[in-house]
Amino acid sequence: MSKQLKVWEVLSWTPPTRGLIKVNRDATFDKISGSVAAVAIIRGSFDSFLGGISSSFLAPSASSVEVHAVRLRTVLASKKRYVNVITESNN
């Protein structure tokens, strides 16, 4: 009987300074199929959810995936007309 190691990582979100908006972005890439899922989420200084956007597509490489995640972040902040924005990624 084989044992599988389970690893849990606890992540915590730190709110932005009052008056700022924080955009978190992330993406995942499957090397075999080239499938990508990317997301950007906006939250305010009181942990309020202010908006989000997601996208799925095919990509040639992992580096192009990160570029798309950054683009999603920019599109979301622009559509919401936010100007005092800080960004965060888990990468």
C-alpha positions in Angstrom: 0.0 0.0 0.0 1.5 3.3 -1.0 1.1 6.5 1.1 0.5 9.8 -0.6 1.8 12.9 0.9 -0.7 15.7 1.2 0.6 19.3 1.4 -1.7 22.1 2.4 -0.7 25.7 2.0 -2.5 28.4 4.0 -2.8 31.6 2.1 -4.0 34.8 3.5 -5.1 37.9 1.8 -3.8 41.3 3.0 -6.1 44.2 2.2 -4.7 47.3 0.4 -4.2 50.5 2.2 -7.4 52.5 2.6 -8.3 54.4 -0.6 -6.6 51.7 -2.8 -8.0 48.8 -4.8 -6.2 45.5 -5.0 -6.3 43.3 -8.0 -5.2 39.6 -7.6 -4.5 37.6 -10.7 -3.6 34.0 -11.4 -3.5 31.5 -14.2 -2.9 27.8 -14.8 -1.5 26.1 -17.8 -1.7 22.4 -19.0 1.5 21.7 -21.0 -0.1 18.7 -22.7 -3.2 20.3 -24.1 -2.1 23.9 -24.0 -5.3 24.8 -22.1 -5.3 27.9 -20.0 -7.5 29.4 -17.3 -6.9 32.9 -16.0 -8.7 35.1 -13.5 -8.4 38.5 -12.0 -10.4 39.7 -8.9 -10.7 43.2 -7.5 -11.2 43.7 -3.7 -11.3 46.9 -1.6 -9.6 47.8 1.6 -12.5 46.4 3.7 -12.2 43.0 2.0 -15.2 43.8 -0.3 -15.5 42.0 -3.6 -15.6 44.7 -6.3 -15.5 42.6 -9.5 -13.9 39.8 -11.4 -13.1 38.5 -14.8 -12.0 35.0 -16.1 -10.8 33.6 -19.4 -10.0 30.2 -20.9 -8.1 29.6 -24.1 -5.2 27.7 -25.7 -1.6 29.0 -25.4 1.8 27.9 -26.8 3.7 28.4 -23.5 3.5 29.1 -19.8 5.1 32.5 -20.2 2.3 33.7 -22.5 -0.2 32.6 -19.9 1.2 35.1 -17.3 1.1 37.8 -19.9 -2.6 37.1 -20.5 -3.3 37.2 -16.7 -1.6 40.6 -16.4 -3.7 41.8 -19.4 -6.9 40.5 -17.7 -6.0 42.5 -14.6 -5.5 45.7 -16.6 -8.8 45.2 -18.6 -10.8 44.7 -15.4 -9.3 47.7 -13.6 -9.9 49.8 -16.7 -13.5 48.7 -17.2 -14.2 49.6 -13.6 -12.4 52.9 -14.1 -10.2 52.4 -11.0 -7.0 54.4 -10.9 -5.5 53.8 -7.4 -4.7 50.1 -8.0 -2.1 47.8 -6.6 -1.6 44.2 -7.9 -0.7 40.9 -6.4 0.1 37.5 -7.8 1.0 34.2 -6.1 3.9 33.7 -8.5 
